[in-house]
Amino acid sequence: MKTIVFGGDGFCGWPTALHLSARGHDIVIVDNLSRRAIDEELGAESLTPIRSIEERIAAWEEISGKRIDFARIDIAQDYEALLKLIGEYRPDSMVHFAEQRAAPYSMKSSAHKRYTVDNNTNATNNVLAAVVESGQDIHLVHLGTMGVYGYGTAGMKIPEGYLDVQVMASEDEQGNQVEPHPVEQQILYPTNPGSIYHMTKVLDQTLFAFYAKNDRLRITDLHQGIIWGTNTAETKLDERLVNRFDYDGDYGTVLNRFLMQAAVGYPLTVHGTGGQTRAFIHIQDMVRCVEIALQNPPQAGDRVKIFNQMTETHRVRDLAELICSITGARMELVPNPRQESPENDLHVTNDTFLDLGLQPTTLSEGLLLEVEETAKRYRDRADMSKIPARSLWNRTTHEGVPPSLVQTGGDQPAAATAG
């Protein structure tokens, strides 16, 4: 296929672009490089040294013999450039990663909240409007989040996007009164976002439902769990292709953060009681799921196809204890900066990807140690002051600084960095 990857320079977009290119897709990356600018804003670069997008693309062509094109476009703001690219390239499919992806970053301040809503919602609506205006039949695959559902199960497994319900009807199709009787319907699963970032994904979901109904666009929405792991088969081929490894309190995902903390001798920061249950997926499975979604598009006129893109669920404190047991690290309970229940269960349906051939990569000691080894290799690049989660959900929450390090502002004591 001819495929545009929006946000193709990012943590998810870069390995996806390489994966699809390696399998023969004709790829154009579209990115405004905003994630690199946020690195500068936060003063916390990727633990792995990231080459420029130009160097990355040149290295991929050198190694694979396959060309990836790049267009620097802010799709949230420059609609005309986006529309022109779609008109000239005429893609078969598009993968949409071009959104600010961090819940903590979205909650840092009113400015960050407004930026996240403006960027994410405009980007999604612009892509959809451009497809309609172009008149082309393009399959759009979007990376959503399990966070649209909230955390909790209401005593049931969370279905893949849609919920079977019964409503009591007391009129027939002509409006005549009849005996009340149950009518079965299927609705989008009720949303319960836990941050401004998650709320924008809820807005995305509503936009998709409208455009699929009104304009017969073909859309797949992937409600993804937390990614762990750093590299895929393609990004491991050369150091110039290495993927991002975010470890800071805003962008680092919880399992990768734990493994990095173990690698540098920092206590594993477990928020609250650690009783939060989350859904997880390895980064290699993520790129494979995107490929599977591209290969199985909905038909024009179908409702949005929604997959739960996750492979397993774990309680946070259980993960911390597992990593401590295999690395010798220690963990500390820290205040939870988020507004959320201290304990929750999470049961999720993910049958579709399994039925379509996904062979899940589950947690294993070897893969966990592989991530820790990556962190050890680059630990000299770590800024210990950036590790604690400091973005607060509201005035009642507190920074996630380990009690043993409160006096140092969250920096790791020098004596503990040798491990």
Disulfide bonds with the S-S distance in Angstrom:
none
